Amino acid sequence: MGILQAVAFTAAESEAEDSGIGPGLYGLLVLIFLIVALFLLYRSLRRQIRKVDFDPEGVDDAERMRGHREPPER
């Protein structure tokens, strides 16, 4: 890109900023879509986390990976 093209691009960019054109309806719709998608992902994540099997005995990860479990004390 030449120097003259860069200057022309910068000038055109500053004119577009002064035109008063904003995001409008499409920007609002995109924002609403993103909020709904985020809410649905949050609900899905909560549902998946509830399915995690929590071990109350406190077996650590190393023992779980070996498949070793000490027998319960009587």
mmCIF file of the N, C-alpha and C atoms, coordinates in Angstrom:
data_MODEL
# 
_entry.id   MODEL 
# 
loop_
_atom_site.group_PDB 
_atom_site.id 
_atom_site.type_symbol 
_atom_site.label_atom_id 
_atom_site.label_alt_id 
_atom_site.label_comp_id 
_atom_site.label_asym_id 
_atom_site.label_entity_id 
_atom_site.label_seq_id 
_atom_site.pdbx_PDB_ins_code 
_atom_site.Cartn_x 
_atom_site.Cartn_y 
_atom_site.Cartn_z 
_atom_site.occupancy 
_atom_site.B_iso_or_equiv 
_atom_site.pdbx_formal_charge 
_atom_site.auth_seq_id 
_atom_site.auth_comp_id 
_atom_site.auth_asym_id 
_atom_site.auth_atom_id 
_atom_site.pdbx_PDB_model_num 
ATOM 1   N N  . MET A 1 1  ? 0.855   -1.163  0.000  1.00 0.00 ? 1  MET A N  1 
ATOM 2   C CA . MET A 1 1  ? 0.000   0.000   0.000  1.00 0.00 ? 1  MET A CA 1 
ATOM 3   C C  . MET A 1 1  ? 0.902   1.228   0.000  1.00 0.00 ? 1  MET A C  1 
ATOM 4   N N  . GLY A 1 2  ? 0.622   2.125   -0.908 1.00 0.00 ? 2  GLY A N  1 
ATOM 5   C CA . GLY A 1 2  ? 1.436   3.329   -1.004 1.00 0.00 ? 2  GLY A CA 1 
ATOM 6   C C  . GLY A 1 2  ? 1.027   4.351   0.036  1.00 0.00 ? 2  GLY A C  1 
ATOM 7   N N  . ILE A 1 3  ? 1.853   5.369   0.149  1.00 0.00 ? 3  ILE A N  1 
ATOM 8   C CA . ILE A 1 3  ? 1.590   6.421   1.133  1.00 0.00 ? 3  ILE A CA 1 
ATOM 9   C C  . ILE A 1 3  ? 0.318   7.183   0.786  1.00 0.00 ? 3  ILE A C  1 
ATOM 10  N N  . LEU A 1 4  ? 0.102   7.444   -0.508 1.00 0.00 ? 4  LEU A N  1 
ATOM 11  C CA . LEU A 1 4  ? -1.102  8.183   -0.910 1.00 0.00 ? 4  LEU A CA 1 
ATOM 12  C C  . LEU A 1 4  ? -2.363  7.365   -0.629 1.00 0.00 ? 4  LEU A C  1 
ATOM 13  N N  . GLN A 1 5  ? -2.285  6.062   -0.840 1.00 0.00 ? 5  GLN A N  1 
ATOM 14  C CA . GLN A 1 5  ? -3.450  5.224   -0.547 1.00 0.00 ? 5  GLN A CA 1 
ATOM 15  C C  . GLN A 1 5  ? -3.748  5.196   0.944  1.00 0.00 ? 5  GLN A C  1 
ATOM 16  N N  . ALA A 1 6  ? -2.715  5.159   1.770  1.00 0.00 ? 6  ALA A N  1 
ATOM 17  C CA . ALA A 1 6  ? -2.906  5.163   3.219  1.00 0.00 ? 6  ALA A CA 1 
ATOM 18  C C  . ALA A 1 6  ? -3.537  6.466   3.675  1.00 0.00 ? 6  ALA A C  1 
ATOM 19  N N  . VAL A 1 7  ? -3.094  7.590   3.096  1.00 0.00 ? 7  VAL A N  1 
ATOM 20  C CA . VAL A 1 7  ? -3.659  8.889   3.467  1.00 0.00 ? 7  VAL A CA 1 
ATOM 21  C C  . VAL A 1 7  ? -5.112  8.978   3.012  1.00 0.00 ? 7  VAL A C  1 
ATOM 22  N N  . ALA A 1 8  ? -5.410  8.482   1.807  1.00 0.00 ? 8  ALA A N  1 
ATOM 23  C CA . ALA A 1 8  ? -6.778  8.513   1.304  1.00 0.00 ? 8  ALA A CA 1 
ATOM 24  C C  . ALA A 1 8  ? -7.682  7.628   2.152  1.00 0.00 ? 8  ALA A C  1 
ATOM 25  N N  . PHE A 1 9  ? -7.168  6.457   2.559  1.00 0.00 ? 9  PHE A N  1 
ATOM 26  C CA . PHE A 1 9  ? -7.944  5.557   3.396  1.00 0.00 ? 9  PHE A CA 1 
ATOM 27  C C  . PHE A 1 9  ? -8.236  6.196   4.751  1.00 0.00 ? 9  PHE A C  1 
ATOM 28  N N  . THR A 1 10 ? -7.248  6.862   5.326  1.00 0.00 ? 10 THR A N  1 
ATOM 29  C CA . THR A 1 10 ? -7.433  7.531   6.615  1.00 0.00 ? 10 THR A CA 1 
ATOM 30  C C  . THR A 1 10 ? -8.446  8.657   6.499  1.00 0.00 ? 10 THR A C  1 
ATOM 31  N N  . ALA A 1 11 ? -8.406  9.401   5.397  1.00 0.00 ? 11 ALA A N  1 
ATOM 32  C CA . ALA A 1 11 ? -9.357  10.496  5.189  1.00 0.00 ? 11 ALA A CA 1 
ATOM 33  C C  . ALA A 1 11 ? -10.767 9.953   5.018  1.00 0.00 ? 11 ALA A C  1 
ATOM 34  N N  . ALA A 1 12 ? -10.917 8.867   4.276  1.00 0.00 ? 12 ALA A N  1 
ATOM 35  C CA . ALA A 1 12 ? -12.239 8.269   4.077  1.00 0.00 ? 12 ALA A CA 1 
ATOM 36  C C  . ALA A 1 12 ? -12.766 7.709   5.388  1.00 0.00 ? 12 ALA A C  1 
ATOM 37  N N  . GLU A 1 13 ? -11.866 7.179   6.212  1.00 0.00 ? 13 GLU A N  1 
ATOM 38  C CA . GLU A 1 13 ? -12.270 6.631   7.501  1.00 0.00 ? 13 GLU A CA 1 
ATOM 39  C C  . GLU A 1 13 ? -12.783 7.732   8.429  1.00 0.00 ? 13 GLU A C  1 
ATOM 40  N N  . SER A 1 14 ? -12.137 8.889   8.432  1.00 0.00 ? 14 SER A N  1 
ATOM 41  C CA . SER A 1 14 ? -12.576 9.975   9.310  1.00 0.00 ? 14 SER A CA 1 
ATOM 42  C C  . SER A 1 14 ? -13.907 10.549  8.848  1.00 0.00 ? 14 SER A C  1 
ATOM 43  N N  . GLU A 1 15 ? -14.178 10.537  7.527  1.00 0.00 ? 15 GLU A N  1 
ATOM 44  C CA . GLU A 1 15 ? -15.469 11.013  7.040  1.00 0.00 ? 15 GLU A CA 1 
ATOM 45  C C  . GLU A 1 15 ? -16.584 10.062  7.456  1.00 0.00 ? 15 GLU A C  1 
ATOM 46  N N  . ALA A 1 16 ? -16.314 8.768   7.473  1.00 0.00 ? 16 ALA A N  1 
ATOM 47  C CA . ALA A 1 16 ? -17.321 7.791   7.864  1.00 0.00 ? 16 ALA A CA 1 
ATOM 48  C C  . ALA A 1 16 ? -17.658 7.923   9.345  1.00 0.00 ? 16 ALA A C  1 
ATOM 49  N N  . GLU A 1 17 ? -16.672 8.285   10.156 1.00 0.00 ? 17 GLU A N  1 
ATOM 50  C CA . GLU A 1 17 ? -16.922 8.441   11.588 1.00 0.00 ? 17 GLU A CA 1 
ATOM 51  C C  . GLU A 1 17 ? -17.806 9.648   11.870 1.00 0.00 ? 17 GLU A C  1 
ATOM 52  N N  . ASP A 1 18 ? -17.729 10.673  11.050 1.00 0.00 ? 18 ASP A N  1 
ATOM 53  C CA . ASP A 1 18 ? -18.492 11.893  11.268 1.00 0.00 ? 18 ASP A CA 1 
ATOM 54  C C  . ASP A 1 18 ? -19.890 11.833  10.670 1.00 0.00 ? 18 ASP A C  1 
ATOM 55  N N  . SER A 1 19 ? -20.236 10.758  9.978  1.00 0.00 ? 19 SER A N  1 
ATOM 56  C CA . SER A 1 19 ? -21.508 10.700  9.269  1.00 0.00 ? 19 SER A CA 1 
ATOM 57  C C  . SER A 1 19 ? -22.688 10.466  10.207 1.00 0.00 ? 19 SER A C  1 
ATOM 58  N N  . GLY A 1 20 ? -22.443 10.042  11.438 1.00 0.00 ? 20 GLY A N  1 
ATOM 59  C CA . GLY A 1 20 ? -23.529 9.824   12.386 1.00 0.00 ? 20 GLY A CA 1 
ATOM 60  C C  . GLY A 1 20 ? -24.224 8.495   12.216 1.00 0.00 ? 20 GLY A C  1 
ATOM 61  N N  . ILE A 1 21 ? -23.661 7.606   11.442 1.00 0.00 ? 21 ILE A N  1 
ATOM 62  C CA . ILE A 1 21 ? -24.249 6.283   11.251 1.00 0.00 ? 21 ILE A CA 1 
ATOM 63  C C  . ILE A 1 21 ? -23.782 5.381   12.381 1.00 0.00 ? 21 ILE A C  1 
ATOM 64  N N  . GLY A 1 22 ? -24.728 4.760   13.085 1.00 0.00 ? 22 GLY A N  1 
ATOM 65  C CA . GLY A 1 22 ? -24.393 3.893   14.204 1.00 0.00 ? 22 GLY A CA 1 
ATOM 66  C C  . GLY A 1 22 ? -24.753 2.456   13.906 1.00 0.00 ? 22 GLY A C  1 
ATOM 67  N N  . PRO A 1 23 ? -24.663 1.615   14.896 1.00 0.00 ? 23 PRO A N  1 
ATOM 68  C CA . PRO A 1 23 ? -24.944 0.198   14.681 1.00 0.00 ? 23 PRO A CA 1 
ATOM 69  C C  . PRO A 1 23 ? -26.403 -0.083  14.341 1.00 0.00 ? 23 PRO A C  1 
ATOM 70  N N  . GLY A 1 24 ? -27.318 0.697   14.846 1.00 0.00 ? 24 GLY A N  1 
ATOM 71  C CA . GLY A 1 24 ? -28.721 0.568   14.485 1.00 0.00 ? 24 GLY A CA 1 
ATOM 72  C C  . GLY A 1 24 ? -29.367 -0.722  14.931 1.00 0.00 ? 24 GLY A C  1 
ATOM 73  N N  . LEU A 1 25 ? -30.363 -1.127  14.165 1.00 0.00 ? 25 LEU A N  1 
ATOM 74  C CA . LEU A 1 25 ? -31.161 -2.301  14.502 1.00 0.00 ? 25 LEU A CA 1 
ATOM 75  C C  . LEU A 1 25 ? -30.343 -3.587  14.441 1.00 0.00 ? 25 LEU A C  1 
ATOM 76  N N  . TYR A 1 26 ? -29.480 -3.714  13.432 1.00 0.00 ? 26 TYR A N  1 
ATOM 77  C CA . TYR A 1 26 ? -28.685 -4.930  13.307 1.00 0.00 ? 26 TYR A CA 1 
ATOM 78  C C  . TYR A 1 26 ? -27.736 -5.100  14.495 1.00 0.00 ? 26 TYR A C  1 
ATOM 79  N N  . GLY A 1 27 ? -27.178 -4.028  14.968 1.00 0.00 ? 27 GLY A N  1 
ATOM 80  C CA . GLY A 1 27 ? -26.313 -4.109  16.141 1.00 0.00 ? 27 GLY A CA 1 
ATOM 81  C C  . GLY A 1 27 ? -27.081 -4.570  17.368 1.00 0.00 ? 27 GLY A C  1 
ATOM 82  N N  . LEU A 1 28 ? -28.289 -4.055  17.529 1.00 0.00 ? 28 LEU A N  1 
ATOM 83  C CA . LEU A 1 28 ? -29.136 -4.464  18.646 1.00 0.00 ? 28 LEU A CA 1 
ATOM 84  C C  . LEU A 1 28 ? -29.498 -5.942  18.543 1.00 0.00 ? 28 LEU A C  1 
ATOM 85  N N  . LEU A 1 29 ? -29.833 -6.398  17.332 1.00 0.00 ? 29 LEU A N  1 
ATOM 86  C CA . LEU A 1 29 ? -30.192 -7.804  17.147 1.00 0.00 ? 29 LEU A CA 1 
ATOM 87  C C  . LEU A 1 29 ? -29.000 -8.721  17.415 1.00 0.00 ? 29 LEU A C  1 
ATOM 88  N N  . VAL A 1 30 ? -27.827 -8.321  16.991 1.00 0.00 ? 30 VAL A N  1 
ATOM 89  C CA . VAL A 1 30 ? -26.628 -9.123  17.253 1.00 0.00 ? 30 VAL A CA 1 
ATOM 90  C C  . VAL A 1 30 ? -26.362 -9.186  18.751 1.00 0.00 ? 30 VAL A C  1 
ATOM 91  N N  . LEU A 1 31 ? -26.508 -8.074  19.440 1.00 0.00 ? 31 LEU A N  1 
ATOM 92  C CA . LEU A 1 31 ? -26.305 -8.047  20.884 1.00 0.00 ? 31 LEU A CA 1 
ATOM 93  C C  . LEU A 1 31 ? -27.300 -8.959  21.599 1.00 0.00 ? 31 LEU A C  1 
ATOM 94  N N  . ILE A 1 32 ? -28.560 -8.910  21.210 1.00 0.00 ? 32 ILE A N  1 
ATOM 95  C CA . ILE A 1 32 ? -29.577 -9.763  21.825 1.00 0.00 ? 32 ILE A CA 1 
ATOM 96  C C  . ILE A 1 32 ? -29.264 -11.234 21.538 1.00 0.00 ? 32 ILE A C  1 
ATOM 97  N N  . PHE A 1 33 ? -28.865 -11.546 20.300 1.00 0.00 ? 33 PHE A N  1 
ATOM 98  C CA . PHE A 1 33 ? -28.507 -12.918 19.953 1.00 0.00 ? 33 PHE A CA 1 
ATOM 99  C C  . PHE A 1 33 ? -27.352 -13.413 20.810 1.00 0.00 ? 33 PHE A C  1 
ATOM 100 N N  . LEU A 1 34 ? -26.335 -12.587 21.002 1.00 0.00 ? 34 LEU A N  1 
ATOM 101 C CA . LEU A 1 34 ? -25.186 -12.993 21.812 1.00 0.00 ? 34 LEU A CA 1 
ATOM 102 C C  . LEU A 1 34 ? -25.574 -13.212 23.276 1.00 0.00 ? 34 LEU A C  1 
ATOM 103 N N  . ILE A 1 35 ? -26.455 -12.381 23.796 1.00 0.00 ? 35 ILE A N  1 
ATOM 104 C CA . ILE A 1 35 ? -26.901 -12.543 25.181 1.00 0.00 ? 35 ILE A CA 1 
ATOM 105 C C  . ILE A 1 35 ? -27.682 -13.847 25.335 1.00 0.00 ? 35 ILE A C  1 
ATOM 106 N N  . VAL A 1 36 ? -28.567 -14.150 24.389 1.00 0.00 ? 36 VAL A N  1 
ATOM 107 C CA . VAL A 1 36 ? -29.351 -15.395 24.448 1.00 0.00 ? 36 VAL A CA 1 
ATOM 108 C C  . VAL A 1 36 ? -28.426 -16.598 24.322 1.00 0.00 ? 36 VAL A C  1 
ATOM 109 N N  . ALA A 1 37 ? -27.454 -16.540 23.411 1.00 0.00 ? 37 ALA A N  1 
ATOM 110 C CA . ALA A 1 37 ? -26.513 -17.650 23.244 1.00 0.00 ? 37 ALA A CA 1 
ATOM 111 C C  . ALA A 1 37 ? -25.693 -17.853 24.514 1.00 0.00 ? 37 ALA A C  1 
ATOM 112 N N  . LEU A 1 38 ? -25.254 -16.778 25.142 1.00 0.00 ? 38 LEU A N  1 
ATOM 113 C CA . LEU A 1 38 ? -24.493 -16.881 26.378 1.00 0.00 ? 38 LEU A CA 1 
ATOM 114 C C  . LEU A 1 38 ? -25.331 -17.501 27.489 1.00 0.00 ? 38 LEU A C  1 
ATOM 115 N N  . PHE A 1 39 ? -26.593 -17.118 27.584 1.00 0.00 ? 39 PHE A N  1 
ATOM 116 C CA . PHE A 1 39 ? -27.487 -17.676 28.594 1.00 0.00 ? 39 PHE A CA 1 
ATOM 117 C C  . PHE A 1 39 ? -27.688 -19.172 28.379 1.00 0.00 ? 39 PHE A C  1 
ATOM 118 N N  . LEU A 1 40 ? -27.885 -19.582 27.122 1.00 0.00 ? 40 LEU A N  1 
ATOM 119 C CA . LEU A 1 40 ? -28.080 -21.003 26.839 1.00 0.00 ? 40 LEU A CA 1 
ATOM 120 C C  . LEU A 1 40 ? -26.816 -21.806 27.115 1.00 0.00 ? 40 LEU A C  1 
ATOM 121 N N  . LEU A 1 41 ? -25.660 -21.254 26.791 1.00 0.00 ? 41 LEU A N  1 
ATOM 122 C CA . LEU A 1 41 ? -24.408 -21.944 27.101 1.00 0.00 ? 41 LEU A CA 1 
ATOM 123 C C  . LEU A 1 41 ? -24.201 -22.078 28.603 1.00 0.00 ? 41 LEU A C  1 
ATOM 124 N N  . TYR A 1 42 ? -24.575 -21.047 29.353 1.00 0.00 ? 42 TYR A N  1 
ATOM 125 C CA . TYR A 1 42 ? -24.456 -21.086 30.809 1.00 0.00 ? 42 TYR A CA 1 
ATOM 126 C C  . TYR A 1 42 ? -25.336 -22.187 31.393 1.00 0.00 ? 42 TYR A C  1 
ATOM 127 N N  . ARG A 1 43 ? -26.578 -22.270 30.909 1.00 0.00 ? 43 ARG A N  1 
ATOM 128 C CA . ARG A 1 43 ? -27.481 -23.313 31.406 1.00 0.00 ? 43 ARG A CA 1 
ATOM 129 C C  . ARG A 1 43 ? -26.968 -24.700 31.073 1.00 0.00 ? 43 ARG A C  1 
ATOM 130 N N  . SER A 1 44 ? -26.443 -24.873 29.875 1.00 0.00 ? 44 SER A N  1 
ATOM 131 C CA . SER A 1 44 ? -25.896 -26.161 29.476 1.00 0.00 ? 44 SER A CA 1 
ATOM 132 C C  . SER A 1 44 ? -24.691 -26.531 30.339 1.00 0.00 ? 44 SER A C  1 
ATOM 133 N N  . LEU A 1 45 ? -23.840 -25.567 30.615 1.00 0.00 ? 45 LEU A N  1 
ATOM 134 C CA . LEU A 1 45 ? -22.672 -25.821 31.454 1.00 0.00 ? 45 LEU A CA 1 
ATOM 135 C C  . LEU A 1 45 ? -23.097 -26.235 32.859 1.00 0.00 ? 45 LEU A C  1 
ATOM 136 N N  . ARG A 1 46 ? -24.076 -25.558 33.424 1.00 0.00 ? 46 ARG A N  1 
ATOM 137 C CA . ARG A 1 46 ? -24.556 -25.926 34.761 1.00 0.00 ? 46 ARG A CA 1 
ATOM 138 C C  . ARG A 1 46 ? -25.099 -27.342 34.775 1.00 0.00 ? 46 ARG A C  1 
ATOM 139 N N  . ARG A 1 47 ? -25.834 -27.713 33.719 1.00 0.00 ? 47 ARG A N  1 
ATOM 140 C CA . ARG A 1 47 ? -26.397 -29.062 33.635 1.00 0.00 ? 47 ARG A CA 1 
ATOM 141 C C  . ARG A 1 47 ? -25.276 -30.099 33.557 1.00 0.00 ? 47 ARG A C  1 
ATOM 142 N N  . GLN A 1 48 ? -24.234 -29.820 32.791 1.00 0.00 ? 48 GLN A N  1 
ATOM 143 C CA . GLN A 1 48 ? -23.125 -30.765 32.666 1.00 0.00 ? 48 GLN A CA 1 
ATOM 144 C C  . GLN A 1 48 ? -22.350 -30.887 33.972 1.00 0.00 ? 48 GLN A C  1 
ATOM 145 N N  . ILE A 1 49 ? -22.176 -29.783 34.677 1.00 0.00 ? 49 ILE A N  1 
ATOM 146 C CA . ILE A 1 49 ? -21.438 -29.819 35.938 1.00 0.00 ? 49 ILE A CA 1 
ATOM 147 C C  . ILE A 1 49 ? -22.202 -30.611 36.992 1.00 0.00 ? 49 ILE A C  1 
ATOM 148 N N  . ARG A 1 50 ? -23.525 -30.546 36.956 1.00 0.00 ? 50 ARG A N  1 
ATOM 149 C CA . ARG A 1 50 ? -24.316 -31.332 37.911 1.00 0.00 ? 50 ARG A CA 1 
ATOM 150 C C  . ARG A 1 50 ? -24.137 -32.825 37.696 1.00 0.00 ? 50 ARG A C  1 
ATOM 151 N N  . LYS A 1 51 ? -23.813 -33.246 36.480 1.00 0.00 ? 51 LYS A N  1 
ATOM 152 C CA . LYS A 1 51 ? -23.638 -34.661 36.168 1.00 0.00 ? 51 LYS A CA 1 
ATOM 153 C C  . LYS A 1 51 ? -22.295 -35.209 36.637 1.00 0.00 ? 51 LYS A C  1 
ATOM 154 N N  . VAL A 1 52 ? -21.381 -34.338 37.048 1.00 0.00 ? 52 VAL A N  1 
ATOM 155 C CA . VAL A 1 52 ? -20.060 -34.786 37.480 1.00 0.00 ? 52 VAL A CA 1 
ATOM 156 C C  . VAL A 1 52 ? -20.211 -35.575 38.773 1.00 0.00 ? 52 VAL A C  1 
ATOM 157 N N  . ASP A 1 53 ? -19.584 -36.746 38.800 1.00 0.00 ? 53 ASP A N  1 
ATOM 158 C CA . ASP A 1 53 ? -19.661 -37.619 39.970 1.00 0.00 ? 53 ASP A CA 1 
ATOM 159 C C  . ASP A 1 53 ? -18.592 -37.183 40.968 1.00 0.00 ? 53 ASP A C  1 
ATOM 160 N N  . PHE A 1 54 ? -19.017 -36.573 42.032 1.00 0.00 ? 54 PHE A N  1 
ATOM 161 C CA . PHE A 1 54 ? -18.109 -36.107 43.072 1.00 0.00 ? 54 PHE A CA 1 
ATOM 162 C C  . PHE A 1 54 ? -17.839 -37.242 44.050 1.00 0.00 ? 54 PHE A C  1 
ATOM 163 N N  . ASP A 1 55 ? -16.553 -37.485 44.336 1.00 0.00 ? 55 ASP A N  1 
ATOM 164 C CA . ASP A 1 55 ? -16.174 -38.567 45.240 1.00 0.00 ? 55 ASP A CA 1 
ATOM 165 C C  . ASP A 1 55 ? -16.010 -38.005 46.650 1.00 0.00 ? 55 ASP A C  1 
ATOM 166 N N  . PRO A 1 56 ? -16.956 -38.261 47.560 1.00 0.00 ? 56 PRO A N  1 
ATOM 167 C CA . PRO A 1 56 ? -16.857 -37.696 48.906 1.00 0.00 ? 56 PRO A CA 1 
ATOM 168 C C  . PRO A 1 56 ? -15.737 -38.300 49.742 1.00 0.00 ? 56 PRO A C  1 
ATOM 169 N N  . GLU A 1 57 ? -15.184 -39.462 49.318 1.00 0.00 ? 57 GLU A N  1 
ATOM 170 C CA . GLU A 1 57 ? -14.113 -40.073 50.088 1.00 0.00 ? 57 GLU A CA 1 
ATOM 171 C C  . GLU A 1 57 ? -12.781 -39.354 49.890 1.00 0.00 ? 57 GLU A C  1 
ATOM 172 N N  . GLY A 1 58 ? -12.707 -38.520 48.902 1.00 0.00 ? 58 GLY A N  1 
ATOM 173 C CA . GLY A 1 58 ? -11.504 -37.726 48.705 1.00 0.00 ? 58 GLY A CA 1 
ATOM 174 C C  . GLY A 1 58 ? -10.369 -38.466 48.028 1.00 0.00 ? 58 GLY A C  1 
ATOM 175 N N  . VAL A 1 59 ? -10.661 -39.408 47.146 1.00 0.00 ? 59 VAL A N  1 
ATOM 176 C CA . VAL A 1 59 ? -9.612  -40.097 46.409 1.00 0.00 ? 59 VAL A CA 1 
ATOM 177 C C  . VAL A 1 59 ? -8.952  -39.087 45.484 1.00 0.00 ? 59 VAL A C  1 
ATOM 178 N N  . ASP A 1 60 ? -7.608  -39.035 45.517 1.00 0.00 ? 60 ASP A N  1 
ATOM 179 C CA . ASP A 1 60 ? -6.938  -38.042 44.693 1.00 0.00 ? 60 ASP A CA 1 
ATOM 180 C C  . ASP A 1 60 ? -6.803  -38.520 43.248 1.00 0.00 ? 60 ASP A C  1 
ATOM 181 N N  . ASP A 1 61 ? -6.364  -37.635 42.386 1.00 0.00 ? 61 ASP A N  1 
ATOM 182 C CA . ASP A 1 61 ? -6.310  -37.929 40.963 1.00 0.00 ? 61 ASP A CA 1 
ATOM 183 C C  . ASP A 1 61 ? -5.331  -39.049 40.631 1.00 0.00 ? 61 ASP A C  1 
ATOM 184 N N  . ALA A 1 62 ? -4.207  -39.118 41.332 1.00 0.00 ? 62 ALA A N  1 
ATOM 185 C CA . ALA A 1 62 ? -3.219  -40.155 41.032 1.00 0.00 ? 62 ALA A CA 1 
ATOM 186 C C  . ALA A 1 62 ? -3.803  -41.536 41.285 1.00 0.00 ? 62 ALA A C  1 
ATOM 187 N N  . GLU A 1 63 ? -4.517  -41.718 42.382 1.00 0.00 ? 63 GLU A N  1 
ATOM 188 C CA . GLU A 1 63 ? -5.131  -43.014 42.671 1.00 0.00 ? 63 GLU A CA 1 
ATOM 189 C C  . GLU A 1 63 ? -6.243  -43.327 41.672 1.00 0.00 ? 63 GLU A C  1 
ATOM 190 N N  . ARG A 1 64 ? -6.982  -42.320 41.284 1.00 0.00 ? 64 ARG A N  1 
ATOM 191 C CA . ARG A 1 64 ? -8.067  -42.524 40.332 1.00 0.00 ? 64 ARG A CA 1 
ATOM 192 C C  . ARG A 1 64 ? -7.510  -42.948 38.972 1.00 0.00 ? 64 ARG A C  1 
ATOM 193 N N  . MET A 1 65 ? -6.376  -42.376 38.567 1.00 0.00 ? 65 MET A N  1 
ATOM 194 C CA . MET A 1 65 ? -5.779  -42.733 37.288 1.00 0.00 ? 65 MET A CA 1 
ATOM 195 C C  . MET A 1 65 ? -5.236  -44.159 37.299 1.00 0.00 ? 65 MET A C  1 
ATOM 196 N N  . ARG A 1 66 ? -4.732  -44.611 38.420 1.00 0.00 ? 66 ARG A N  1 
ATOM 197 C CA . ARG A 1 66 ? -4.239  -45.991 38.521 1.00 0.00 ? 66 ARG A CA 1 
ATOM 198 C C  . ARG A 1 66 ? -5.382  -46.986 38.652 1.00 0.00 ? 66 ARG A C  1 
ATOM 199 N N  . GLY A 1 67 ? -6.554  -46.521 39.004 1.00 0.00 ? 67 GLY A N  1 
ATOM 200 C CA . GLY A 1 67 ? -7.668  -47.413 39.225 1.00 0.00 ? 67 GLY A CA 1 
ATOM 201 C C  . GLY A 1 67 ? -7.590  -48.107 40.560 1.00 0.00 ? 67 GLY A C  1 
ATOM 202 N N  . HIS A 1 68 ? -6.741  -47.594 41.435 1.00 0.00 ? 68 HIS A N  1 
ATOM 203 C CA . HIS A 1 68 ? -6.522  -48.207 42.738 1.00 0.00 ? 68 HIS A CA 1 
ATOM 204 C C  . HIS A 1 68 ? -7.403  -47.522 43.772 1.00 0.00 ? 68 HIS A C  1 
ATOM 205 N N  . ARG A 1 69 ? -8.027  -48.337 44.555 1.00 0.00 ? 69 ARG A N  1 
ATOM 206 C CA . ARG A 1 69 ? -8.839  -47.799 45.643 1.00 0.00 ? 69 ARG A CA 1 
ATOM 207 C C  . ARG A 1 69 ? -8.592  -48.647 46.871 1.00 0.00 ? 69 ARG A C  1 
ATOM 208 N N  . GLU A 1 70 ? -8.284  -48.016 47.953 1.00 0.00 ? 70 GLU A N  1 
ATOM 209 C CA . GLU A 1 70 ? -8.052  -48.762 49.187 1.00 0.00 ? 70 GLU A CA 1 
ATOM 210 C C  . GLU A 1 70 ? -9.373  -49.278 49.719 1.00 0.00 ? 70 GLU A C  1 
ATOM 211 N N  . PRO A 1 71 ? -9.379  -50.479 50.258 1.00 0.00 ? 71 PRO A N  1 
ATOM 212 C CA . PRO A 1 71 ? -10.647 -51.009 50.792 1.00 0.00 ? 71 PRO A CA 1 
ATOM 213 C C  . PRO A 1 71 ? -11.083 -50.179 52.003 1.00 0.00 ? 71 PRO A C  1 
ATOM 214 N N  . PRO A 1 72 ? -12.375 -50.046 52.189 1.00 0.00 ? 72 PRO A N  1 
ATOM 215 C CA . PRO A 1 72 ? -12.864 -49.271 53.338 1.00 0.00 ? 72 PRO A CA 1 
ATOM 216 C C  . PRO A 1 72 ? -12.512 -49.947 54.658 1.00 0.00 ? 72 PRO A C  1 
ATOM 217 N N  . GLU A 1 73 ? -12.236 -49.134 55.659 1.00 0.00 ? 73 GLU A N  1 
ATOM 218 C CA . GLU A 1 73 ? -11.897 -49.659 56.979 1.00 0.00 ? 73 GLU A CA 1 
ATOM 219 C C  . GLU A 1 73 ? -13.152 -50.154 57.673 1.00 0.00 ? 73 GLU A C  1 
ATOM 220 N N  . ARG A 1 74 ? -12.997 -51.235 58.432 1.00 0.00 ? 74 ARG A N  1 
ATOM 221 C CA . ARG A 1 74 ? -14.169 -51.794 59.146 1.00 0.00 ? 74 ARG A CA 1 
ATOM 222 C C  . ARG A 1 74 ? -14.170 -51.388 60.575 1.00 0.00 ? 74 ARG A C  1 
# 
